[in-house]
Amino acid sequence: MRVVRMTIASPAADPLSALWNRLRQHRGTVSGKFAGGGNHRISDFRHYVGSALLNRDSIDCSSWEKTGLSNTAARKKEHRLETEISRIINTMPFLWISTDRSSKPAQLNQFIKRNAVALLSNYQRKFIYDPPSPHWLGHYCCEPAVRISGLWHSRGGGVPYNLRFLDYLEKLTRLIV
């Protein structure tokens, strides 16, 4: 098992609500007209996973890259792919770290995400400590940074991480153990 995605939820009156809303965008829909699917136009994670499926399985879906297109006909055409994306993402375990007790949770969220990506990314690394498996779906992603980094992220790799990040992470994880 390896970390392949980091995301943050904007602080809200109810922090858990913000987290679950963000995870829902990635997870996809449970009910409604396109139940089991989702919307890759509001989740770059879904977009990357979908592009990898399109490439790996040689699927033709001309509407996929049309970001401004979100009509019923396009959603219907994309539904089978969106359903497979939901299946894949929903098998991934996740862990969350709360920044609720921070005086500046939004800034701490950004700091943690930016530095976690910088630490875990293989982008522009001379030595790769934790490469993705040869069968990792991300190898087929349309975004070169995803393929190279080993993470479902297109930005943030190839930069040094701030050493203080590990101190913050240790303090936050002590609270949950």
Backbone as JSON Lines, residues from 0, in Angstrom:
{"i":0,"aa":"M","n":[0.85,-1.18,0.0],"ca":[0.0,0.0,0.0],"c":[0.89,1.24,0.0]}
{"i":1,"aa":"R","n":[0.49,2.24,-0.76],"ca":[1.21,3.5,-0.78],"c":[0.21,4.64,-0.87]}
{"i":2,"aa":"V","n":[0.63,5.81,-0.44],"ca":[-0.18,7.01,-0.57],"c":[-0.12,7.45,-2.02]}
{"i":3,"aa":"V","n":[-1.28,7.69,-2.65],"ca":[-1.31,8.09,-4.05],"c":[-2.1,9.39,-4.28]}
{"i":4,"aa":"R","n":[-2.74,9.9,-3.24],"ca":[-3.54,11.11,-3.41],"c":[-3.66,11.82,-2.06]}
{"i":5,"aa":"M","n":[-3.55,13.15,-2.08],"ca":[-3.81,13.97,-0.92],"c":[-4.84,15.0,-1.34]}
{"i":6,"aa":"T","n":[-5.79,15.25,-0.48],"ca":[-6.78,16.28,-0.77],"c":[-7.08,17.01,0.52]}
{"i":7,"aa":"I","n":[-7.63,18.19,0.39],"ca":[-8.0,18.96,1.57],"c":[-9.44,19.43,1.43]}
{"i":8,"aa":"A","n":[-10.04,19.68,2.55],"ca":[-11.39,20.24,2.57],"c":[-11.3,21.61,3.21]}
{"i":9,"aa":"S","n":[-11.95,22.56,2.62],"ca":[-11.95,23.91,3.18],"c":[-12.67,23.89,4.52]}
{"i":10,"aa":"P","n":[-12.13,24.6,5.5],"ca":[-12.8,24.64,6.8],"c":[-14.21,25.22,6.65]}
{"i":11,"aa":"A","n":[-15.12,24.66,7.38],"ca":[-16.5,25.13,7.37],"c":[-17.0,25.15,8.8]}
{"i":12,"aa":"A","n":[-18.26,25.55,8.98],"ca":[-18.84,25.53,10.31],"c":[-18.76,24.12,10.88]}
{"i":13,"aa":"D","n":[-18.98,23.14,10.01],"ca":[-18.86,21.74,10.39],"c":[-17.74,21.12,9.56]}
{"i":14,"aa":"P","n":[-16.54,21.0,10.11],"ca":[-15.39,20.5,9.34],"c":[-15.62,19.13,8.71]}
{"i":15,"aa":"L","n":[-16.33,18.24,9.4],"ca":[-16.58,16.92,8.82],"c":[-17.46,17.03,7.58]}
{"i":16,"aa":"S","n":[-18.38,17.98,7.58],"ca":[-19.25,18.18,6.42],"c":[-18.42,18.59,5.21]}
{"i":17,"aa":"A","n":[-17.47,19.49,5.39],"ca":[-16.61,19.92,4.28],"c":[-15.77,18.76,3.76]}
{"i":18,"aa":"L","n":[-15.25,17.96,4.67],"ca":[-14.46,16.79,4.27],"c":[-15.32,15.82,3.46]}
{"i":19,"aa":"W","n":[-16.49,15.48,3.96],"ca":[-17.33,14.51,3.27],"c":[-17.83,15.05,1.93]}
{"i":20,"aa":"N","n":[-18.09,16.34,1.85],"ca":[-18.49,16.91,0.56],"c":[-17.37,16.76,-0.47]}
{"i":21,"aa":"R","n":[-16.14,17.01,-0.06],"ca":[-15.01,16.86,-0.98],"c":[-14.81,15.4,-1.38]}
{"i":22,"aa":"L","n":[-14.9,14.51,-0.41],"ca":[-14.75,13.08,-0.72],"c":[-15.88,12.6,-1.63]}
{"i":23,"aa":"R","n":[-17.09,13.14,-1.45],"ca":[-18.22,12.78,-2.3],"c":[-17.95,13.13,-3.76]}
{"i":24,"aa":"Q","n":[-17.3,14.27,-3.99],"ca":[-16.97,14.66,-5.37],"c":[-16.04,13.63,-6.01]}
{"i":25,"aa":"H","n":[-15.11,13.12,-5.25],"ca":[-14.19,12.11,-5.77],"c":[-14.86,10.74,-5.87]}
{"i":26,"aa":"R","n":[-15.65,10.39,-4.86],"ca":[-16.29,9.07,-4.8],"c":[-17.3,8.87,-5.91]}
{"i":27,"aa":"G","n":[-18.09,9.91,-6.19],"ca":[-19.14,9.79,-7.19],"c":[-20.52,9.75,-6.55]}
{"i":28,"aa":"T","n":[-21.52,9.57,-7.39],"ca":[-22.9,9.62,-6.93],"c":[-23.39,8.25,-6.48]}
{"i":29,"aa":"V","n":[-24.26,8.26,-5.49],"ca":[-24.83,7.02,-4.98],"c":[-26.23,6.82,-5.54]}
{"i":30,"aa":"S","n":[-26.95,7.93,-5.73],"ca":[-28.32,7.82,-6.22],"c":[-28.56,8.9,-7.27]}
{"i":31,"aa":"G","n":[-29.76,8.93,-7.8],"ca":[-30.11,9.93,-8.8],"c":[-30.04,9.39,-10.21]}
{"i":32,"aa":"K","n":[-30.14,10.3,-11.15],"ca":[-30.2,9.94,-12.57],"c":[-28.98,9.15,-13.04]}
{"i":33,"aa":"F","n":[-27.81,9.51,-12.54],"ca":[-26.57,8.84,-12.95],"c":[-25.92,8.12,-11.77]}
{"i":34,"aa":"A","n":[-26.74,7.39,-11.03],"ca":[-26.27,6.67,-9.84],"c":[-25.09,5.76,-10.17]}
{"i":35,"aa":"G","n":[-24.12,5.76,-9.25],"ca":[-22.94,4.92,-9.43],"c":[-21.85,5.59,-10.22]}
{"i":36,"aa":"G","n":[-22.18,6.67,-10.9],"ca":[-21.2,7.39,-11.71],"c":[-20.57,8.51,-10.93]}
{"i":37,"aa":"G","n":[-20.38,9.63,-11.59],"ca":[-19.78,10.79,-10.96],"c":[-19.58,11.87,-12.0]}
{"i":38,"aa":"N","n":[-18.75,12.85,-11.67],"ca":[-18.51,13.96,-12.59],"c":[-17.04,14.33,-12.58]}
{"i":39,"aa":"H","n":[-16.34,13.91,-13.61],"ca":[-14.89,14.19,-13.7],"c":[-14.61,15.67,-13.93]}
{"i":40,"aa":"R","n":[-15.61,16.45,-14.21],"ca":[-15.41,17.88,-14.44],"c":[-15.3,18.67,-13.14]}
{"i":41,"aa":"I","n":[-15.64,18.05,-12.02],"ca":[-15.49,18.73,-10.72],"c":[-14.44,18.06,-9.84]}
{"i":42,"aa":"S","n":[-13.79,17.03,-10.35],"ca":[-12.78,16.31,-9.58],"c":[-11.62,15.94,-10.5]}
{"i":43,"aa":"D","n":[-10.48,16.59,-10.31],"ca":[-9.32,16.25,-11.14],"c":[-8.89,14.81,-10.88]}
{"i":44,"aa":"F","n":[-9.1,14.3,-9.69],"ca":[-8.79,12.92,-9.38],"c":[-9.58,11.98,-10.3]}
{"i":45,"aa":"R","n":[-10.89,12.22,-10.41],"ca":[-11.73,11.4,-11.3],"c":[-11.27,11.57,-12.75]}
{"i":46,"aa":"H","n":[-10.91,12.78,-13.12],"ca":[-10.46,13.03,-14.5],"c":[-9.21,12.22,-14.82]}
{"i":47,"aa":"Y","n":[-8.25,12.22,-13.9],"ca":[-7.0,11.49,-14.13],"c":[-7.25,9.98,-14.2]}
{"i":48,"aa":"V","n":[-8.04,9.46,-13.27],"ca":[-8.34,8.03,-13.29],"c":[-9.06,7.66,-14.59]}
{"i":49,"aa":"G","n":[-10.01,8.49,-15.0],"ca":[-10.73,8.24,-16.25],"c":[-9.84,8.28,-17.46]}
{"i":50,"aa":"S","n":[-8.94,9.24,-17.52],"ca":[-8.04,9.32,-18.67],"c":[-7.13,8.1,-18.74]}
{"i":51,"aa":"A","n":[-6.73,7.6,-17.57],"ca":[-5.9,6.4,-17.53],"c":[-6.68,5.19,-18.05]}
{"i":52,"aa":"L","n":[-7.94,5.08,-17.67],"ca":[-8.77,3.98,-18.16],"c":[-8.97,4.1,-19.67]}
{"i":53,"aa":"L","n":[-9.21,5.31,-20.15],"ca":[-9.37,5.53,-21.59],"c":[-8.14,5.06,-22.35]}
{"i":54,"aa":"N","n":[-6.97,5.42,-21.86],"ca":[-5.71,5.04,-22.53],"c":[-5.41,3.55,-22.4]}
{"i":55,"aa":"R","n":[-5.55,3.04,-21.19],"ca":[-5.2,1.62,-20.98],"c":[-6.12,0.68,-21.77]}
{"i":56,"aa":"D","n":[-7.41,1.01,-21.77],"ca":[-8.39,0.12,-22.38],"c":[-8.8,0.53,-23.79]}
{"i":57,"aa":"S","n":[-8.12,1.54,-24.34],"ca":[-8.41,2.05,-25.7],"c":[-9.9,2.35,-25.88]}
{"i":58,"aa":"I","n":[-10.45,3.11,-24.94],"ca":[-11.86,3.49,-24.98],"c":[-11.98,4.81,-25.73]}
{"i":59,"aa":"D","n":[-12.97,4.92,-26.59],"ca":[-13.23,6.16,-27.31],"c":[-14.34,6.92,-26.6]}
{"i":60,"aa":"C","n":[-14.02,8.12,-26.14],"ca":[-15.01,8.96,-25.47],"c":[-14.67,10.41,-25.81]}
{"i":61,"aa":"S","n":[-15.2,10.87,-26.93],"ca":[-14.83,12.19,-27.46],"c":[-15.22,13.35,-26.56]}
{"i":62,"aa":"S","n":[-16.18,13.17,-25.67],"ca":[-16.61,14.27,-24.81],"c":[-15.75,14.41,-23.55]}
{"i":63,"aa":"W","n":[-14.88,13.44,-23.27],"ca":[-14.14,13.42,-22.0],"c":[-13.34,14.68,-21.74]}
{"i":64,"aa":"E","n":[-12.62,15.17,-22.71],"ca":[-11.76,16.34,-22.51],"c":[-12.49,17.67,-22.69]}
{"i":65,"aa":"K","n":[-13.74,17.64,-23.03],"ca":[-14.52,18.87,-23.22],"c":[-15.03,19.34,-21.85]}
{"i":66,"aa":"T","n":[-14.22,20.16,-21.19],"ca":[-14.52,20.55,-19.81],"c":[-15.78,21.38,-19.67]}
{"i":67,"aa":"G","n":[-16.14,22.14,-20.67],"ca":[-17.33,22.98,-20.59],"c":[-18.62,22.22,-20.89]}
{"i":68,"aa":"L","n":[-18.5,21.0,-21.36],"ca":[-19.65,20.2,-21.75],"c":[-20.12,19.39,-20.55]}
{"i":69,"aa":"S","n":[-21.36,19.59,-20.15],"ca":[-21.87,18.82,-19.02],"c":[-23.35,18.55,-19.2]}
{"i":70,"aa":"N","n":[-23.78,18.37,-20.44],"ca":[-25.2,18.14,-20.67],"c":[-25.57,16.67,-20.47]}
{"i":71,"aa":"T","n":[-26.86,16.39,-20.51],"ca":[-27.35,15.04,-20.24],"c":[-26.82,14.02,-21.24]}
{"i":72,"aa":"A","n":[-26.75,14.4,-22.52],"ca":[-26.26,13.46,-23.54],"c":[-24.82,13.05,-23.26]}
{"i":73,"aa":"A","n":[-23.97,14.02,-22.9],"ca":[-22.57,13.72,-22.59],"c":[-22.48,12.87,-21.33]}
{"i":74,"aa":"R","n":[-23.23,13.22,-20.31],"ca":[-23.2,12.44,-19.05],"c":[-23.65,11.01,-19.28]}
{"i":75,"aa":"K","n":[-24.66,10.84,-20.14],"ca":[-25.15,9.49,-20.46],"c":[-24.06,8.68,-21.17]}
{"i":76,"aa":"K","n":[-23.38,9.32,-22.11],"ca":[-22.32,8.65,-22.87],"c":[-21.14,8.27,-21.96]}
{"i":77,"aa":"E","n":[-20.86,9.1,-20.97],"ca":[-19.72,8.9,-20.08],"c":[-20.04,8.03,-18.86]}
{"i":78,"aa":"H","n":[-21.31,7.7,-18.66],"ca":[-21.74,7.05,-17.42],"c":[-21.02,5.73,-17.14]}
{"i":79,"aa":"R","n":[-20.85,4.89,-18.13],"ca":[-20.18,3.6,-17.9],"c":[-18.76,3.84,-17.38]}
{"i":80,"aa":"L","n":[-18.04,4.78,-17.99],"ca":[-16.68,5.1,-17.56],"c":[-16.69,5.7,-16.16]}
{"i":81,"aa":"E","n":[-17.61,6.63,-15.91],"ca":[-17.7,7.26,-14.59],"c":[-18.01,6.21,-13.52]}
{"i":82,"aa":"T","n":[-18.8,5.21,-13.85],"ca":[-19.11,4.14,-12.9],"c":[-17.86,3.33,-12.57]}
{"i":83,"aa":"E","n":[-17.05,3.04,-13.57],"ca":[-15.8,2.31,-13.34],"c":[-14.83,3.15,-12.5]}
{"i":84,"aa":"I","n":[-14.79,4.44,-12.73],"ca":[-13.94,5.34,-11.93],"c":[-14.39,5.28,-10.46]}
{"i":85,"aa":"S","n":[-15.7,5.35,-10.24],"ca":[-16.22,5.26,-8.86],"c":[-15.82,3.95,-8.21]}
{"i":86,"aa":"R","n":[-15.93,2.85,-8.96],"ca":[-15.57,1.55,-8.41],"c":[-14.09,1.54,-7.98]}
{"i":87,"aa":"I","n":[-13.22,2.09,-8.81],"ca":[-11.79,2.11,-8.52],"c":[-11.48,2.99,-7.31]}
{"i":88,"aa":"I","n":[-11.99,4.21,-7.32],"ca":[-11.71,5.14,-6.23],"c":[-12.28,4.62,-4.91]}
{"i":89,"aa":"N","n":[-13.46,4.01,-4.97],"ca":[-14.1,3.53,-3.74],"c":[-13.41,2.32,-3.12]}
{"i":90,"aa":"T","n":[-12.49,1.68,-3.84],"ca":[-11.73,0.58,-3.24],"c":[-10.49,1.08,-2.51]}
{"i":91,"aa":"M","n":[-10.17,2.35,-2.68],"ca":[-8.97,2.91,-2.05],"c":[-9.27,3.3,-0.61]}
{"i":92,"aa":"P","n":[-8.46,2.81,0.34],"ca":[-8.66,3.25,1.73],"c":[-8.22,4.71,1.87]}
{"i":93,"aa":"F","n":[-8.75,5.37,2.88],"ca":[-8.3,6.75,3.1],"c":[-8.14,7.01,4.58]}
{"i":94,"aa":"L","n":[-7.34,8.0,4.85],"ca":[-7.07,8.46,6.21],"c":[-7.19,9.97,6.19]}
{"i":95,"aa":"W","n":[-7.79,10.53,7.19],"ca":[-7.84,11.97,7.25],"c":[-7.18,12.45,8.53]}
{"i":96,"aa":"I","n":[-6.66,13.64,8.44],"ca":[-6.0,14.28,9.58],"c":[-6.74,15.59,9.83]}
{"i":97,"aa":"S","n":[-7.18,15.78,11.02],"ca":[-7.93,16.97,11.37],"c":[-6.99,18.12,11.74]}
{"i":98,"aa":"T","n":[-7.32,19.29,11.21],"ca":[-6.59,20.5,11.57],"c":[-7.51,21.46,12.34]}
{"i":99,"aa":"D","n":[-8.62,20.93,12.84],"ca":[-9.62,21.74,13.53],"c":[-9.06,22.55,14.69]}
{"i":100,"aa":"R","n":[-8.11,21.98,15.4],"ca":[-7.58,22.65,16.6],"c":[-6.58,23.75,16.28]}
{"i":101,"aa":"S","n":[-6.23,23.88,15.03],"ca":[-5.28,24.9,14.62],"c":[-5.96,26.27,14.64]}
{"i":102,"aa":"S","n":[-5.19,27.31,14.91],"ca":[-5.74,28.67,14.85],"c":[-5.94,29.11,13.41]}
{"i":103,"aa":"K","n":[-5.25,28.47,12.47],"ca":[-5.37,28.78,11.05],"c":[-5.49,27.49,10.25]}
{"i":104,"aa":"P","n":[-6.65,26.81,10.34],"ca":[-6.78,25.5,9.69],"c":[-6.63,25.53,8.18]}
{"i":105,"aa":"A","n":[-7.1,26.57,7.52],"ca":[-6.99,26.63,6.06],"c":[-5.52,26.68,5.63]}
{"i":106,"aa":"Q","n":[-4.73,27.48,6.32],"ca":[-3.31,27.57,6.0],"c":[-2.58,26.26,6.31]}
{"i":107,"aa":"L","n":[-2.94,25.65,7.42],"ca":[-2.31,24.39,7.79],"c":[-2.68,23.29,6.79]}
{"i":108,"aa":"N","n":[-3.93,23.27,6.34],"ca":[-4.35,22.3,5.32],"c":[-3.47,22.42,4.07]}
{"i":109,"aa":"Q","n":[-3.32,23.64,3.59],"ca":[-2.51,23.87,2.39],"c":[-1.06,23.47,2.62]}
{"i":110,"aa":"F","n":[-0.53,23.82,3.77],"ca":[0.86,23.49,4.11],"c":[1.07,21.97,4.12]}
{"i":111,"aa":"I","n":[0.14,21.25,4.73],"ca":[0.25,19.79,4.8],"c":[0.15,19.17,3.42]}
{"i":112,"aa":"K","n":[-0.85,19.59,2.64],"ca":[-1.01,19.0,1.31],"c":[0.21,19.28,0.44]}
{"i":113,"aa":"R","n":[0.64,20.53,0.39],"ca":[1.78,20.92,-0.46],"c":[3.03,20.12,-0.09]}
{"i":114,"aa":"N","n":[3.28,19.97,1.19],"ca":[4.49,19.28,1.62],"c":[4.37,17.76,1.54]}
{"i":115,"aa":"A","n":[3.17,17.23,1.72],"ca":[2.97,15.78,1.56],"c":[3.21,15.39,0.1]}
{"i":116,"aa":"V","n":[2.68,16.19,-0.82],"ca":[2.91,15.92,-2.24],"c":[4.4,16.04,-2.55]}
{"i":117,"aa":"A","n":[5.04,17.08,-2.05],"ca":[6.47,17.28,-2.31],"c":[7.3,16.11,-1.76]}
{"i":118,"aa":"L","n":[6.95,15.62,-0.58],"ca":[7.69,14.52,0.03],"c":[7.48,13.21,-0.71]}
{"i":119,"aa":"L","n":[6.25,12.92,-1.1],"ca":[5.92,11.6,-1.65],"c":[6.06,11.49,-3.17]}
{"i":120,"aa":"S","n":[6.18,12.6,-3.84],"ca":[6.26,12.58,-5.3],"c":[7.63,12.1,-5.79]}
{"i":121,"aa":"N","n":[7.6,11.34,-6.87],"ca":[8.84,10.9,-7.53],"c":[9.23,11.83,-8.68]}
{"i":122,"aa":"Y","n":[8.49,12.9,-8.85],"ca":[8.72,13.82,-9.96],"c":[10.1,14.47,-9.83]}
{"i":123,"aa":"Q","n":[10.89,14.37,-10.89],"ca":[12.25,14.94,-10.96],"c":[13.16,14.46,-9.84]}
{"i":124,"aa":"R","n":[12.98,13.23,-9.4],"ca":[13.85,12.65,-8.37],"c":[14.94,11.83,-9.02]}
{"i":125,"aa":"K","n":[16.13,11.95,-8.52],"ca":[17.24,11.12,-9.01],"c":[17.1,9.7,-8.48]}
{"i":126,"aa":"F","n":[16.63,9.61,-7.24],"ca":[16.5,8.32,-6.59],"c":[15.05,8.15,-6.16]}
{"i":127,"aa":"I","n":[14.41,7.08,-6.59],"ca":[13.01,6.84,-6.27],"c":[12.93,5.81,-5.15]}
{"i":128,"aa":"Y","n":[12.38,6.23,-4.01],"ca":[12.32,5.37,-2.84],"c":[11.09,4.46,-2.84]}
{"i":129,"aa":"D","n":[9.98,4.95,-3.35],"ca":[8.74,4.18,-3.29],"c":[8.02,4.27,-4.63]}
{"i":130,"aa":"P","n":[8.5,3.53,-5.63],"ca":[7.87,3.61,-6.95],"c":[6.51,2.93,-6.96]}
{"i":131,"aa":"P","n":[5.63,3.38,-7.85],"ca":[4.36,2.67,-7.99],"c":[4.61,1.28,-8.59]}
{"i":132,"aa":"S","n":[3.68,0.38,-8.38],"ca":[3.83,-0.96,-8.94],"c":[3.76,-0.87,-10.46]}
{"i":133,"aa":"P","n":[4.28,-1.85,-11.16],"ca":[4.22,-1.84,-12.63],"c":[2.77,-1.85,-13.15]}
{"i":134,"aa":"H","n":[1.84,-2.28,-12.32],"ca":[0.44,-2.38,-12.73],"c":[-0.4,-1.18,-12.3]}
{"i":135,"aa":"W","n":[0.23,-0.16,-11.72],"ca":[-0.51,1.01,-11.26],"c":[-1.21,1.68,-12.44]}
{"i":136,"aa":"L","n":[-2.49,1.94,-12.31],"ca":[-3.29,2.54,-13.37],"c":[-2.75,3.9,-13.8]}
{"i":137,"aa":"G","n":[-2.15,4.64,-12.88],"ca":[-1.62,5.96,-13.19],"c":[-0.58,6.0,-14.28]}
{"i":138,"aa":"H","n":[0.04,4.86,-14.58],"ca":[1.01,4.8,-15.67],"c":[0.37,5.14,-17.02]}
{"i":139,"aa":"Y","n":[-0.94,5.05,-17.11],"ca":[-1.66,5.31,-18.36],"c":[-2.32,6.69,-18.39]}
{"i":140,"aa":"C","n":[-2.15,7.47,-17.35],"ca":[-2.82,8.78,-17.25],"c":[-2.34,9.72,-18.34]}
{"i":141,"aa":"C","n":[-3.25,10.59,-18.79],"ca":[-2.93,11.57,-19.83],"c":[-1.96,12.64,-19.32]}
{"i":142,"aa":"E","n":[-1.9,12.82,-18.02],"ca":[-1.07,13.86,-17.42],"c":[0.32,13.31,-17.11]}
{"i":143,"aa":"P","n":[1.36,13.8,-17.8],"ca":[2.72,13.29,-17.57],"c":[3.17,13.37,-16.11]}
{"i":144,"aa":"A","n":[2.78,14.43,-15.41],"ca":[3.21,14.58,-14.01],"c":[2.65,13.46,-13.13]}
{"i":145,"aa":"V","n":[1.46,12.97,-13.43],"ca":[0.9,11.85,-12.67],"c":[1.73,10.6,-12.92]}
{"i":146,"aa":"R","n":[2.02,10.33,-14.18],"ca":[2.81,9.13,-14.52],"c":[4.19,9.17,-13.87]}
{"i":147,"aa":"I","n":[4.83,10.32,-13.9],"ca":[6.2,10.44,-13.39],"c":[6.23,10.46,-11.86]}
{"i":148,"aa":"S","n":[5.28,11.17,-11.26],"ca":[5.3,11.34,-9.81],"c":[4.87,10.11,-9.04]}
{"i":149,"aa":"G","n":[4.03,9.27,-9.64],"ca":[3.48,8.13,-8.91],"c":[2.34,8.53,-8.01]}
{"i":150,"aa":"L","n":[1.84,9.75,-8.18],"ca":[0.7,10.26,-7.41],"c":[-0.38,10.73,-8.36]}
{"i":151,"aa":"W","n":[-1.62,10.73,-7.91],"ca":[-2.71,11.27,-8.73],"c":[-2.75,12.79,-8.56]}
{"i":152,"aa":"H","n":[-1.63,13.45,-8.81],"ca":[-1.51,14.91,-8.73],"c":[-0.71,15.39,-9.93]}
{"i":153,"aa":"S","n":[-1.04,16.56,-10.43],"ca":[-0.28,17.11,-11.56],"c":[0.65,18.24,-11.13]}
{"i":154,"aa":"R","n":[0.47,18.73,-9.9],"ca":[1.32,19.83,-9.42],"c":[1.89,19.49,-8.06]}
{"i":155,"aa":"G","n":[3.01,20.1,-7.76],"ca":[3.57,20.0,-6.42],"c":[4.74,19.05,-6.29]}
{"i":156,"aa":"G","n":[5.0,18.27,-7.31],"ca":[6.14,17.37,-7.26],"c":[7.39,18.08,-7.73]}
{"i":157,"aa":"G","n":[8.52,17.54,-7.38],"ca":[9.79,18.09,-7.86],"c":[10.27,19.29,-7.08]}
{"i":158,"aa":"V","n":[9.6,19.61,-5.98],"ca":[10.05,20.72,-5.14],"c":[10.42,20.15,-3.77]}
{"i":159,"aa":"P","n":[11.33,20.79,-3.07],"ca":[11.69,20.27,-1.75],"c":[10.55,20.5,-0.76]}
{"i":160,"aa":"Y","n":[10.44,19.62,0.2],"ca":[9.43,19.81,1.24],"c":[10.06,20.53,2.42]}
{"i":161,"aa":"N","n":[9.24,21.18,3.18],"ca":[9.66,21.91,4.36],"c":[9.81,20.91,5.51]}
{"i":162,"aa":"L","n":[10.95,20.85,6.12],"ca":[11.19,19.89,7.2],"c":[10.23,20.07,8.38]}
{"i":163,"aa":"R","n":[9.74,21.28,8.59],"ca":[8.78,21.52,9.68],"c":[7.49,20.73,9.45]}
{"i":164,"aa":"F","n":[7.22,20.41,8.19],"ca":[6.02,19.66,7.85],"c":[5.94,18.35,8.65]}
{"i":165,"aa":"L","n":[7.05,17.67,8.78],"ca":[7.05,16.39,9.51],"c":[6.74,16.59,10.99]}
{"i":166,"aa":"D","n":[7.18,17.72,11.57],"ca":[6.84,18.02,12.96],"c":[5.34,18.24,13.12]}
{"i":167,"aa":"Y","n":[4.76,19.03,12.21],"ca":[3.31,19.27,12.26],"c":[2.55,17.97,12.08]}
{"i":168,"aa":"L","n":[2.97,17.17,11.12],"ca":[2.31,15.91,10.85],"c":[2.37,14.98,12.07]}
{"i":169,"aa":"E","n":[3.52,14.95,12.72],"ca":[3.66,14.12,13.92],"c":[2.71,14.58,15.01]}
{"i":170,"aa":"K","n":[2.62,15.88,15.23],"ca":[1.71,16.4,16.27],"c":[0.26,16.07,15.94]}
{"i":171,"aa":"L","n":[-0.12,16.24,14.69],"ca":[-1.5,15.98,14.31],"c":[-1.85,14.49,14.38]}
{"i":172,"aa":"T","n":[-0.91,13.64,14.04],"ca":[-1.22,12.21,14.08],"c":[-1.18,11.67,15.51]}
{"i":173,"aa":"R","n":[-0.45,12.29,16.38],"ca":[-0.46,11.88,17.8],"c":[-1.84,12.05,18.39]}
{"i":174,"aa":"L","n":[-2.55,13.06,17.92],"ca":[-3.89,13.33,18.45],"c":[-4.87,12.22,18.11]}
{"i":175,"aa":"I","n":[-4.61,11.49,17.01],"ca":[-5.59,10.48,16.6],"c":[-5.22,9.07,17.04]}
{"i":176,"aa":"V","n":[-4.04,8.88,17.57],"ca":[-3.62,7.53,17.96],"c":[-4.12,7.18,19.33]}
